[in-house]
Amino acid sequence: MDAGEKRRGVVTDDERLVARLSWKNLSAYIDNDVRILHDLSGYVEPGRICAIMGPSGSGKSTLLDSLAGRISKNITLTGDIRLNGRSTRVSYGTAAYLAQECDLLGTLTVKETIYYSAKLRLPSSTTTKDMDRIVKSTIEEVGLQDSINTPIGNWHQRGLSGGEKRRVSIAIALLTRPRLLFLDEPTSGLDSASSFHVVSTLRNLAHDGRTVLCSIHQPSSQVFQLFDILCLLSGGKQIYFGDLPGSLTFFKEAGYPCPSLQNPADHYLLCVNSDFDKVQKSLQTILEHRKEEGHAFDEEEAVAHVPQFESVAAVVRSLTHAYSESQNKLEVESHIQEMNKAEGPLLSSSGSEANFFTQVYTLTMRSFTNMNRDFGYYWLRLGMYIVLTLAIGTIFFKAGYSYTAIAARAACVSFVVAFLTFMSVGGFPSFIEDMKVFTMERLNGHYGVAAFVLGNTLSSVPFLLLISLISTVIVYFLVDLHHGAEYFFYFVLSLFSCLLVVESLMMAIASLVPNFLMGIIIGAGIQVSTDSRTIYLILSGATLCSI
Ligand SMILES: Nc1ncnc2c1ncn2[C@@H]1O[C@H](COP(=O)(O)OP(=O)(O)OP(=O)(O)O)[C@@H](O)[C@H]1O
């Protein structure tokens, strides 16, 4: 049991499990045609952190996604991936997967974000006390105890730094205590200090008995030293697989020694990154120019810049060949064979264990808090609606009861409903933020479409009712519609249902329910309806359809 788990005091069978992951002769093809991974082999064991490194486009994410079982549909895999000696692909939920971009709700604090995630995924039977303890210990595990009440931050509110946000995402991944962690460029966009913090956190998690794999672009020397294993790729080919000290020996023996005082990670990437071809050629020109000018040609300098004297393609070919002939490769293969001799325990899914009603309740509460705090979600729209209804109300001010007032009243009502309904798109940018979080959480198996749509719809009801009520009061007061309480009630409900339909149309995009179906129902409803009661019933039915 690791330190974090000891603090939690919760013991499950899962905690005794370990994850040994190996891959042998793994190749990937786009549309069964273009090969993007070439016979890669490697392994990661519990307690170790493996860095998949390589230039842009070298296949790091593809390798990570292949191992995590998240490969795109147009990619075909061949080879053998084994988890605890079992020939099984890692299914969704078995491992925690952190994508390059992790979206979080900017209005929530660190504690709220992790608490809601815990409620969505831990068993519904978990007591509040246990839940609090788990959340607190997870926050401590990633070192965010000092920022516990800091908001994540969004466009109008400053919040956590990039590194802290990554650590919140890691904390969310850790809640269900997965034994296997995949991280796609966890340090991208971070400065070297934040990168160091994030990778140190991952290293601690690995040393607590977890198996950690992460792709990384160009680590600083301090960050690089935190890894146990290096998997270096170029153009989908294996340049090196093994421990860090071994990589220095390998490059030296292959004829490309890392100059002293240079970050090995930089040197390796310089050797295999075809993007640097131009830089290398210009360096070569400078060195040759110096020679022509009569400067002493420094032998050591030349050795330190060996790659500058060859095309990168030639260096990659040479290194690939050196690796295929190396003792390293033989050792990796025999270790994989050894690892897979016996089948280990089967890892269960770490997806949600909460029941549907807990998920709906939690999502409703989370969404309500977010909508309330996000100024752009409803409050801005309410302000716009008040201005709009004031404008319409003054145009039809005190319409009166004359014969011509009938047309004025009808025009006023249709203006109000039409304008207010179309103005609902004002909430779309905030909804897009919600969608990003939803897509990520759904992919990670936290909850399904139905729970999300229901939760978001329920949480929007109080806001929509408030908007409808205030708008109706303004119009009734200014225009003096004065049809009595019953019509006031229908007006509010009609407005509310129109707004709800637009909201549910946005949900329909999320749930992929064919929008045209709802369009037909709404259109037909308005055509056949003669009064607001029918419209209300039909629109409510359409809303339910979209759910
Ligand atoms: N689903 C896909 N369809 C088409 N091409 C793909 C697909 N996935 C990956 N590729 C191609 O495979 C190559 C490797 O891509 P990958 O994303 O694995 O590289 P990477 O090393 O992670 O790059 P980066 O560091 O820039 O994220 C790229 O040329 C990419 O265009």
The ligand as a Tripos MOL2 file, in Angstrom:
@<TRIPOS>MOLECULE
LIG
   31    33     1     0     0
SMALL
NO_CHARGES

@<TRIPOS>ATOM
      1 N1         -5.3280    9.0340  -36.5680 N.pl3     1 LIG1
      2 C1         -4.3640    9.4430  -37.3880 C.ar      1 LIG1
      3 N2         -4.6200    9.6350  -38.6990 N.ar      1 LIG1
      4 C2         -3.6520   10.0550  -39.5410 C.ar      1 LIG1
      5 N3         -2.3760   10.2670  -39.1720 N.ar      1 LIG1
      6 C3         -2.0510   10.0910  -37.8880 C.ar      1 LIG1
      7 C4         -3.0280    9.6710  -36.9220 C.ar      1 LIG1
      8 N4         -2.4250    9.5690  -35.7280 N.ar      1 LIG1
      9 C5         -1.1360    9.9060  -35.9170 C.ar      1 LIG1
     10 N5         -0.9120   10.2130  -37.2130 N.ar      1 LIG1
     11 C6          0.3830   10.6020  -37.8020 C.3       1 LIG1
     12 O1          1.3750    9.7830  -37.2090 O.3       1 LIG1
     13 C7          2.5470   10.5190  -36.9240 C.3       1 LIG1
     14 C8          2.8760   10.4260  -35.4470 C.3       1 LIG1
     15 O2          1.9210   11.1630  -34.7370 O.3       1 LIG1
     16 P1          1.9440   11.3260  -33.1480 P.3       1 LIG1
     17 O3          0.8180   12.2040  -32.7580 O.co2     1 LIG1
     18 O4          2.0060    9.9880  -32.5240 O.co2     1 LIG1
     19 O5          3.3460   12.0740  -32.9550 O.3       1 LIG1
     20 P2          3.9410   12.7400  -31.6490 P.3       1 LIG1
     21 O6          5.3390   12.2650  -31.5300 O.co2     1 LIG1
     22 O7          3.0650   12.4900  -30.4680 O.co2     1 LIG1
     23 O8          3.9000   14.2730  -32.0420 O.3       1 LIG1
     24 P3          3.7230   15.5650  -31.1120 P.3       1 LIG1
     25 O9          4.8990   15.5940  -30.2040 O.co2     1 LIG1
     26 O10         3.7530   16.6890  -32.0850 O.co2     1 LIG1
     27 O11         2.4130   15.4150  -30.3770 O.co2     1 LIG1
     28 C9          2.2740   11.9430  -37.3650 C.3       1 LIG1
     29 O12         2.8470   12.1120  -38.6300 O.3       1 LIG1
     30 C10         0.7700   12.0320  -37.4400 C.3       1 LIG1
     31 O13         0.3690   12.9110  -38.4320 O.3       1 LIG1
@<TRIPOS>BOND
     1     1     2 1
     2     2     3 ar
     3     2     7 ar
     4     3     4 ar
     5     4     5 ar
     6     5     6 ar
     7     6     7 ar
     8     6    10 ar
     9     7     8 ar
    10     8     9 ar
    11     9    10 ar
    12    10    11 1
    13    11    12 1
    14    11    30 1
    15    12    13 1
    16    13    14 1
    17    13    28 1
    18    14    15 1
    19    15    16 1
    20    16    17 2
    21    16    18 1
    22    16    19 1
    23    19    20 1
    24    20    21 2
    25    20    22 1
    26    20    23 1
    27    23    24 1
    28    24    25 2
    29    24    26 1
    30    24    27 1
    31    28    29 1
    32    28    30 1
    33    30    31 1
@<TRIPOS>SUBSTRUCTURE
     1 LIG1         1 GROUP 0 **** ****
